[in-house]
């Protein structure tokens, strides 16, 4: 039996849960058999550590425990402990709690070759939100490093800011990353003894949850993708390049121009794949393209067909250009050992399966056999399901056979069957709406079961190709299902109809089809309040 779920148990261990709800921090000590993680507010709390360093953050936590252990306290109390324990100036930091909206930070740079100085100019703005038209500047920690022409981190000794020269080296040893504190609407930082114009590595480690706009060119981003020592920025450079590249190719596709992939982009991904010093989980994420939905969100008028065509082109081109690297990655990261749940094995599996998915993006007998072998020899659910996902990218007998084989093995495990439904529902193979219609009659499906509905119908709504089919077939299918579901489970039906909520983001043809389905749903006799509310708001949006 495959191990598909692992519980992390801690016997006789006190687990600290630091939970933030709005403006309240609750400190609770509890004995637990499961370690729970709460993400809300984590980015704000992490900025304290970025500003104070590990030791300063620990001092602040120690003081916080001393003052408030077992109490229900406010975020201001946590702030005070961090500030007092380190005698720190945290002006404007509490605005992270009281001001809505994500700050936008713009960065420009100037290099003076005669003075050997490098200047970074920052300006910040928090967009207006309902009830808060005017926003004050916030304290924003921006971790920065500078790369020389060979891609190495440059030593940082001092920075001139606000009329003062600040030493950033420690015990005479230069630093390679320093945290700049942006407190005003506009700030300027001048690095001295910089022997050549550097390429800045900004917001290292995602030091603050902001939107960053810099004067970095595509060439700078390619450089960071290939060389930056900070893994977040290396990943981010690749994602920015991929988004820009995909948007550019979408424009070419819409104008019937031939599609071409920049050699620098391929080189950047090749350098990541070949860098054995990098964490494998990072490599897996770094070579993964942005999703179709992310790209459509950046377009004035979303074009699912163009985005899918471009994304498919890039995947197939990368699979062809990097075939040797991908094959080597699969070979070097497969294992017949028993399943182990730890970072090393998880990252190994992740990298192997991303490489396999790329290879399977174009039809090739050798690759099909490779994927089939991975499917048959898998010792765990992660690897077998990934191989299945790779194999079902292309329609045909192999796809049908492997789907039937997987269901036959796992039909008694309803959670696995739900994943099986979702995999088929989200498929981008042409005309998949008919396959989904057939799955409604499958013995493993039950329209009365919410989780099965979310897997099959919700999965289908996540397909930019078939749900948003130009002929309106995807919208028509969902409209029919919503009306059926509303008589069975109005709450589930209302969640499904919400897939229409952004219908105005698309072209006029798709808008007309989506609007027609919303109007059809609204005109249905006996419509529940749940569905009426979502459908009416979507129409009025």
N, C-alpha and C positions, 0 to 999 in steps of 0.2 A: 504493500500500500504506500502510495506517495505521501509525503509530508507536505501538506499545502498550507498549514497554519501552525505558527509557533507562539507559545505564550512564554514571556520572560518572567520567571518566578524568582522572588526574593524572599526567602524564609527568614523570619526573625529580623527583618531589616526595616528600619524606619525610613519611609519615603517622604521627602519634602515636596509638597505640592504648593507652588507659588502661583496662585490663580488671580488673574486680574479681570474684574468685571467693571466696565466703565471706569469710575474713579476710585474703586475700592480694591485694595489688595488684601487677600485673606491668606494668612500663614497658618498652615495646618500640618501637624505631624500625625501620621497614620500608619498602622501596620497593614500591609497590602500584599496580595499574591500576584498582583500585576502592576507593572510600572506604567503610569499614565502620563502622557505629555499634553500640556495645554499650550497652544500656539498664540492665543489671543494676547496681544501686548508684548510678545517675545522680542519683536524687533526694537521696540522702545527700550525694554530692559537691557537688551544686548548693547545698545549705544552707550550705556553707563560703562560697560566693560571696555568698549572701544576707547572711550574718553579717559578712563582711569587706569587701564591695563589690568592684568590678572590680579596682581597683588592689591592694587587700589580697590578693585571690585570686591575682593575678599574682605578687606578692611571694612568696607561699607556694609557687606552682608553681616559680618560679625557684630557691628554696632546695631544693625537693624534687629538681629536676633536678641541682642541684649536689651534693647528698648521695648520690643513688641512681641516677643515669643508668645504664641497662643492667643494673641489679640486680633480683632478685626480692625484694620487700619486703612488709612487713605494712601493714595499715590504720593501725596505731599509728604507723608511720613517716610516713605521709602526714599524719596528724593532727598529729604533732609539728612537721612542716615548716610547716604552716599556722599553728599556734600560735606557734612561735618567730619566724617571719618578721614577725609582727604584734604580738608581745607581748600576745596575746589570752588571755582567760579562757574556756576551753572546758570548764568543769566539766560533767560528766555527758554530754558529747557522744558518747563512745565507747559509751555504752549503746545507741545506735542499732545497733551491731554485735552486741552481746552479749545484748540483750533481744528476745525474740520478741513479735510482736503489734503492732497499730497503736494509737498513743496516741489517746485521746479527750480533747478539750479543750472545756470548757464556759465560755461567756463571758456575763457579765451587765454591764449598764451603769447608771450613775446620773449625772444632770445636776443641778448646783447652780446655779440661775439667779442667786442672790445673789452667790456667790463666783466665778461664771463658770468653773467647773471641770467637767470631764467625766471620770468614772472608769470604767475597764474592769477588771473582776475576772475572773481566769482561775483555773480549777482543772483539773488534768490527772490522768488515770488510764490506766494501761496494763493491759488485761485479763489475767487469769491464763491461762496456757497450760500444757500438759503439761510437767512438769519445772521450771516457773517459776511457782509460786503467788503469790509476792510480788514486785512490781516496784518499782524506784526511779524517782523523777521524772527526766525527761530534759530536755536543753537543746532547746527548741523555738523557732525564730525565727518570729514572727508579724508580717508586714508589715501596717501599719495606716494608713488614711487616714480623714479625717472629711469628710463632705459637708454643706454648708449647705442651707437650705430651697430654694435655687434649683438645687441639683444641682452646685454648684461645689466643688472641693477647698478646704478651709479651711486657712489657714497654720498650721503647727505650730512653736512656738518652743521649748517645754520640756515635760518630763514629770517628775513627782515619783514616785520609786520606791525602795522599800527605804531610806527615810530620806535620800535624796539627790535633789537637783534636777539633772536631766540636760538639757543644752542640745542640741536636735536641729537647730537652724538652723545653716547653714554660712556663715561670713563675713558674718554679719548678715542673710543671706537666709533666709527661712522655708522649711522643708521641707513637702512635701505628702504624703509617705509616710515613715514611720519604722518601723524593725524593733524590736519588743519581744522581749526574750529571756526566755522562760518557763523557769525553772530549778527551781522548787520545786513542790510539790503545789498550793499556792495562791499567787497573786501579785496585786498591785494596782498599777495605773498611773493617775496623775492628770494630765490635761492641763489647763494653765492658759490664761487669756485666750481662752476659748471663748465667743463672744458669744451663741450660741443653741444649743439642743439639736441636736446633729448626728445624722446617720445614719452609723454606722460601716461602713467598708469593710474587712472583716477577711480576713486570709490572702491579701493581694494577691499576684498572680503565683503562687499556690499555693506559698507560701514554705516550707511543711513538709508532708510526707505524713501528715496526721492526719485524724481525723474531728472536725469542728467542730460544736458545738451552741451556738447563740446565742439571745438573746432577741429577735431580729429578727422582726417581724410580717410578714404577707403584704404589708401596705402599704409597709413598709420595702423588701421585696424588689422590689416593683413599681417603687419609686423608684430602687433600684440598677440594675435592668434598664434603665430609661430613661436614667439619667444617669451611672453610675459611669465614671470615666476609666480604671479598670483593667479590661482586657478579660476576664481570667479571672473576676473577680468578677461582671462583667456577665453573662457566660455562666452562671456557677454560680447566680446569682440566678434566671435564667430556667429552669435545670434543676430547681432546688428547687421553684419555683412550679409547673412542669409536673408534677413528680412528685406534689406535694400535690394539685394540681388533678385529676390522673388518678385518684388513690386516692379522692378525694372523689366523683368522678363514677362510679367503679366501685361505690361503696356505693349511690349513687342508682340505678344501673342494676339492681343486685341487688334493690333494694326497689321496682322498677318505677316509679321517680319520673322525671319528664321531665328530660332533660339540658339544661344551659344553661352557656354559656361566659362567664366574667367579662370585662366590657368592658375592665378594666384590663390583663388579659393580652393581649388583642388590641392595645390601644394600645401596650403595651411592645414587641411584635414589630413593629408598624408604625413605631415610632420608630427601631428598629434598621435596618429595611429602608430607611428614608428618610435615614439618616445617611451622607452621602457621605464623611465623614472616617474611617470605620471600614474596616479591612482586610476585603476581600471574603471571604476564607477564614473570618475570624471570624464574619461575618454568616451565612455558610452553616451554620456549626456552631451558632450561637446560635439560629437559627430551626428547628433540627432537634429533634424531640421525643425524649424518652427511649424506648428500645426496650421492646417488650412484656415481654421477659425481665427487664429491670431492674425494671419495676413489679411483676411477679409475685414477684420475690425479696423485695419489701417486704411482701408479704401473708402473713398467717398461713396461709391456705389459698389456694393459687394458683387463679385463675379465668380461664383463657385466653379463654373466650367474652366475659366482661365486659370484660376488658382490651382485646381486639380491637375490640369494639363502641365503647368509649370512645375509643380511639386513632383509629379511623376517623371518629367523630363530630367530634373536634377538628380533624383534618386537613381534612375537608370544610368545616367551619365557617370555619376560617382561610382556606381557598381561596376561599370566597365573600366573606368580609368584606374580604380583602386582594387580591381579584382584580386590581384596577387596579395595585397595587404589584407583584404577581407578574408580570403581563404586561409592565410597564415593565422589570422586572429581566431578564426573558428577552430583550427587545428590546435593551436597553442592553449586554448582555454576550455576545451572539452574535458570531461572527466567521467570515469566509470566508478568513482568512489561513492560510498554511501552519502546521502544528502546531509549537508551540514549547514546550519543557519549561523553564519558569522559574516563579517564584512568582506573578508577575503574571498569567500566562495560566492557571496551575493554579487560582488562587483565582477568577478570572473564570469558568472552566468550572464549578467547584464550585458557585458561587452560582447561576448560570443553571440548572444541572441540578436543584438542590434546589427552586428556584421552579417549574420545569416539573413536577416530581413532585407538588408540592402541587396545581397546577392540574389535573393529570390524575386527581386522586383522585375527582372526580365526572364523570359522563358528560355531555359537552357537545360538540356538533359542531364548534364553533369551536376548542375546546381540542384535540380529536382531530386536526384539520387542522394546528394549530400543531405538535403533537408529531410528526406525520408529516413535516412540512416540516423539522423539526430532524433527524429520522432520515435523510431523503433527502439533505440538504445538508451533513451532518457531514463534516468533513475529518480526523477522528481517531476512534480507537476509543472514547475517553472519552465524547465527545458522542453518538456513535451508540448506544452501549450504554445510556447514560442515557436517551436518547429511547425506546429499545426497552423499558427497564424501566418507563418512564412509560406506554407504550401497553399493556403487558400487565397492567396493574392491573385492567382490566375485561374480562370474558369476551365473546367475540363474534367476528364474521368479521374485523374489523380486527386483533384480537389474533392470530388464527390465521394470517392472511396475512403479517403482519410477522415473526412467528417463522419461518415457512417461508422468507421472503425472506432473513432474516439467516443462517439455516443454509445456504442455497444459496450465499451469498457466502463463507462462512467454514468450510465443511465440511472443508477440507483443513488447517486449523490446529487441532490437537487442543486447545491451551490455550484458544482462543476457544470451541470447542465445549463444553468443560467449563464455562465461564462460562454458556453458553447453557442447558445442562442445569440448573445450579444456580439460575438465574433462575426457571425454570419450577417446579423442585422446591420452592422457598421461597415460592411464590405463596400468597396467602391466599384465592384464589377458592374458593367452596364446592365440596366434593367433589373436591379436587385429587388425592386419593389414586389415583383412577382414571386421571387423566392421567399420573401418575408410573408406574403399572403399565404403561401403554401405552409409555412411554418406555423401559422395560426391553427392549422389542423393537425399539427404534429402531436402524437400521444404524450409527449413530455411537456406540452404547453397547456396552460389553463388561464383564460382571460380573467378569471376570478382571483388569481393569485397576483398581488401587487408586484412582488419581486420579479416574477416572470414577465409582467407587462413592462416594467422598467428595463429589463434586459433586452427584450425583443423590440418593443415599440420605441422605448427611450433610446436604445442603441441605434435604431434606424434613423431617428431624428438627429443623431449625431453625424450622419453621413452627409457631407456637403455635396456629394455627387448625386445621390439618389433621392434624398429628402427634398433637395432643391432642384430636382430635375426640371429642365426647361419646359417640358410638356405639362407640368402641373400634376403628374401622377403621384408624386410623393405627398404633396399637400392633400390631394383627394383621398389618398389612403388614410392619412392621419385624421382627416375630418370624419370619415366613416367610423374609424375606431373610437374617436372621442364620443360620438353619439351613442355607440354601443356601450362603451365603458360607463357613461354617465348613468345608465340604468342599473349598473352593477355596483360601482364604487365612485361616487362623485369626486371624492378627494383625489383619487388617482387620475381620473379624467381631467381634473383641473390642472394637474401637473403636466399632463401630456399636451393640453391645449396651449400651455405657455410656450411651446416651441414656435408658435406663430407670433410671439410678442414683438419680434424685431422684423416683421415683414416689410416695413418701409425702407429697410437697409438695402433692398435689392432692386433690380431693374423693373420697369413698368410691367413687363409680361408676368414676372413672378409675383409682383405686387397684386396684379389682377386675380391670379389664381388663388393666392393666399387669402385675399379679401373675400373672394367668393366663398371659400370654405368657412371663414369666420362668420359670414352672414348666414350661411346654411346652418351652422351650429346654433346661432342666435335665434333662428326661426323655428327650431325644433320644439315641438309641444312637450311640456313638462320638464323643461331644462332645469337642472339644479342651480341653486344659488352659487355654488362653488364655481361651476363652469361659466355661468353667466358673468360673474365678476371678472374673471380673467379674460374671457372673450371680448366683453364690452370694453374693457380698458385697453386691450390690444387694438381693437378697431379705432378707438379714439386717440391712440398714441400718435 
